[in-house]
Amino acid sequence: MTTGPVSPGLPRAIGPIAVPQDATSAASWTWAATALPGYLLHHSVRAYAWGAAIAAGEGWAFDARVLWNAALFHDVGLTRVGRNRRCFEYEGAERARRFVRRHGLSEADADRVATAIILHMAPDVTLADGVESVLLDRSTGLDVRGVDYGLVDQVRDAVMAVAPRGPFDRHFVAAIEREVARRTDCQSLRLLRGSDLVGSMAGSPWATA
């Protein structure tokens, strides 16, 4: 049975996309479902689902636990921009690393979670960085700016029924702008201005979906 993000328990699937059922993934879900604002929780769930769908299309094997945990934590740094000492992706990566280690992932797998979170804001992520890093990078680009929108045609409606977009665009842009206002040495500046975040979101397929 497919369970949506409103459920207090770990969903077995997001639409047709299976969710890992290990203890670490369950703990991360319990945390995310209460700690993340709704727009980021749904974005994180969609990022996992799009990543898994991209992997299926590419024929890539990946560790669902790593991708699930990285997806849930990848934007947590945006919730505390005023208290961050580093760019939000680095703050989120370290928070995720500590959490998943405490809840049972190996040091190597925790490193993969943290690396994926850091690199989801970086340009030119490759398979040499780890398949989960590529998947999180591509899935977040798809969810934020509609990059490679057609890759998830077969699962999009089912995933969106579980994790609707709602006011995501407005809240996400505001969060990125908050970091840019405080720090000019982060990838957020490149995303906001170099990649024309506002314009690319307004012109993406999500804007007319």
N, C-alpha and C positions, 0 to 999 in steps of 0.2 A: 504493500500500500504506500502510495506517495504521500509524504507529509510535508506541509509548507513550513516556512520559517516562523509562523506564529506559534507552532507547537513547542512546548517546553522540552520535549524529548528530541534526541538526535533523529533527524529524518533518515529514512532508509534510502530515499532517492529524492532528487530534485527534478521533477518531471521524469524523463526516461534515464537520467544520469544517476548511477549508483553512488551512494555516499559511503565512505569507509566506516566500519562499525567498531573499530578498536577503541580502547579506553581513552587514549590521548585525543582522538578526534571527537569523542563524546564530551570530554572536558572542555575542549576548545569551543565546541558548539554552545555548551551551557554558559561559558563566559561571554561569547559573542552575542548571544541572544538577549543578554541583560546589559552588557556594557556598551555596545555599539548603538548609535542612533539609527533609526529605521532605514534612512537612505543609504547608510554605509553597510548595514547588515544585508540588505537586499543586493546591493552592488557586489559585496563579497561573495554571496551565494551565486550570483550570476557569473562572476569571474571564474569560480570553480567549475561551473557547468560548461561555460564556453571553452575553458581550457581542456576539459575532458573530451568535449566534442571535437575540438581541433585535433587532439591526439588521436582520436579514432579515425578521423579523416586522413591524417598523415600516416597512420599505421605505426605510431610511436608507442612504445611501452613506457609507462611512467608509474611512479609511486603515488597512489591516490591519497595516502596519508600526508605526504609532503605537500602536495598541491592543495588539499583541503585546509590544512593548518596555515599554510602561507596565505591562501586566499582570505581566510577569516581575519588574519592579523595584518594584512598588508597596508591598510590605511588607518590603523588605530592611532598612529602618530598625528593624524590630522585632527584628532579630538582634543589634543592638548598642546596646540601650537604655542600658546603663551608660556608653557612650562618647559618646552623642549630645549635641550642644550645643543642638539644637532638637527640636521635635516630630518623631516618626519619619517622618511623610509628607514633611516638608520635607527631612530628611536623605536619604531615598530619592530624592526628586525631583532633588536636586543631583547625587547619585551617578549616577543614570540619565542626566541631561543630559550630564555629562562623558563617560560611556561611549559613548553613541550618537553624539555628535559625533566622538569619536575613531575610531569605526568607520564613519563615512560619512554619517550623516544630516545634513541641512541644519540650520542654526541654527533656522529656523522650525519644522521638524519636531521638533527636540530640545525646543524650548519647549513644543510641544503634548504631548509625552510627559511633561515635568515638570509641566505644568499639570494633566493628568489625574491624576497621582499625588497632587499636593497636594489636589485637590478631591475625591478619592474618600472623604475623611473629612469633608467639609463638608456641611452641610444645603443643600437647595434648589439643586442643580446643574441648569442649564438648557442648552438647545442654544446659547444665546448664549455659553456657556463652551467650546463645541466639542463636536462629536458624540462624539468619543472619550472626552471627560471624562464625558459623560452615560452612555455605555456602560460605562465602568469603574465608575462610581458605582453603576449599577443592577446590574451583574453581581456586584460584591462584596457588595452588600446581599442579593442572591439567594443567593449561596454561603454567606454567614455566617449570615443570619437567615431564609432561605427566602422573602424578599419576592418576590412575583410568580413563585413556584415553577412555576406552570402554564405560563409562557411558554416553557419549554424542554422540555416534555413529549416532543416529537418527537426530541430529540437526547440527552436526559438519560442513558439507559441506556448508549448508545455512548460518551459522554464519561466517565461514571463507570467504565466498564470500563478506560479508559486511565489515568484520574487518580482513583483511589478516595479516599474521604473519610478513612477510617482514624481515627486519634485527633486529627483536626484541631480539634474543638471544645475539647477540654481544653487543648491546646497554645496555641491562639489566645487563649483567655481568659487564660491565664497570662501571655502576652506583653503583652496590653493592661494587665493588672493591674500588671505591672512598670513600664510607663511611667507609669501613674497614681500609683504609689507614689513616683515621682521628680519628676513634673511634674503640676501641677494646672491648667496653662494651655493644655492641648492638647485636641483633639477627642476623644481617648481617654476623657477623663472623661465627656463627654457620652454617648459610645457605651456606656460601661460602666454608668453610673448613670442618666443621663437617659433612655436608650433601653432600659434593663434588658437588657443584652447576655446575661447568663446565662439569664434567664427567657425571653427571646425565642428563644434558641437551643434551649433545652429544649422549648419549645412549637412549634418550627418543623416543617414537613413532613420535614426531614432527620432529625429525631430518631426518626421512625417509618418511614422509608423502608427 
